């Protein structure tokens, strides 16, 4: 928990105890979907704002009108 607090990609994830999340244990959730959910929760999915050291332009590669972020990826009009 102490290490999580000091890490920018996980500091906003809130939980009271360290245990595996239900969606990771649920056999009806396909592995590829569980992996995607985990990437979104830990800000490790491939959007530019999650990897600021790699990009100088943070525009969405699809619409070029907004910053490429987790939230925008789900709502992008393109």
C-alpha positions as CSV (number, residue, x, y, z in Angstrom):
1,X,0.0,0.0,0.0
2,X,2.9,2.4,0.8
3,X,4.5,1.7,-2.6
4,X,1.2,2.2,-4.3
5,X,0.8,5.6,-2.8
6,X,4.1,6.8,-4.1
7,X,3.5,5.6,-7.7
8,X,1.7,8.1,-9.9
9,X,0.0,5.4,-12.0
10,X,-1.7,3.7,-9.0
11,X,-2.1,6.5,-6.4
12,X,-5.7,7.2,-7.5
13,X,-6.8,3.5,-7.2
14,X,-8.7,3.3,-3.8
15,X,-9.1,0.1,-1.8
16,X,-8.9,-0.8,1.9
17,X,-7.1,-4.1,1.6
18,X,-4.8,-5.7,-0.9
19,X,-6.7,-8.5,-2.6
20,X,-7.4,-9.6,-6.2
21,X,-10.3,-7.8,-7.8
22,X,-13.4,-9.9,-8.6
23,X,-13.2,-9.2,-12.4
24,X,-9.8,-10.9,-12.4
25,X,-11.2,-14.0,-10.7
26,X,-14.4,-14.3,-12.6
27,X,-14.2,-17.1,-15.1
28,X,-17.0,-15.6,-17.3
29,X,-14.8,-12.6,-18.0
30,X,-12.4,-13.5,-20.9
31,X,-8.7,-13.0,-20.2
32,X,-8.3,-10.3,-22.9
33,X,-11.1,-8.2,-21.3
34,X,-9.7,-8.7,-17.8
35,X,-6.3,-7.6,-19.1
36,X,-7.8,-4.5,-20.7
37,X,-9.7,-3.5,-17.6
38,X,-6.5,-3.9,-15.5
39,X,-4.6,-1.7,-18.0
40,X,-7.3,1.0,-17.7
41,X,-7.3,0.9,-13.9
42,X,-3.5,1.1,-13.7
43,X,-3.1,3.7,-16.5
44,X,-1.0,1.3,-18.6
45,X,-3.1,1.2,-21.7
46,X,-1.6,2.8,-24.8
47,X,-2.8,6.4,-24.8
48,X,-0.3,9.2,-25.0
49,X,-1.1,10.9,-21.7
50,X,-0.2,7.6,-19.9
51,X,3.3,7.7,-21.4
52,X,4.2,11.4,-21.3
53,X,8.0,10.7,-21.7
54,X,7.5,9.2,-25.1
55,X,5.4,11.9,-26.8
56,X,5.6,15.6,-27.4
57,X,2.2,15.9,-29.0
58,X,-0.7,14.5,-26.9
59,X,-3.4,14.9,-29.5
60,X,-5.8,12.0,-30.1
61,X,-4.5,10.2,-33.2
62,X,-8.1,9.6,-34.4
63,X,-9.9,12.9,-34.0
64,X,-6.9,15.3,-33.5
65,X,-9.2,17.5,-31.4
66,X,-8.6,16.3,-27.8
67,X,-5.8,15.0,-25.6
68,X,-5.3,11.3,-25.9
69,X,-6.4,10.1,-22.5
70,X,-8.3,7.1,-21.0
71,X,-11.6,8.9,-20.8
72,X,-11.3,10.3,-24.3
73,X,-10.5,6.9,-25.8
74,X,-13.8,5.6,-24.6
75,X,-15.8,8.6,-25.9
76,X,-13.9,9.6,-29.0
77,X,-16.3,10.4,-31.9
78,X,-14.1,8.8,-34.5
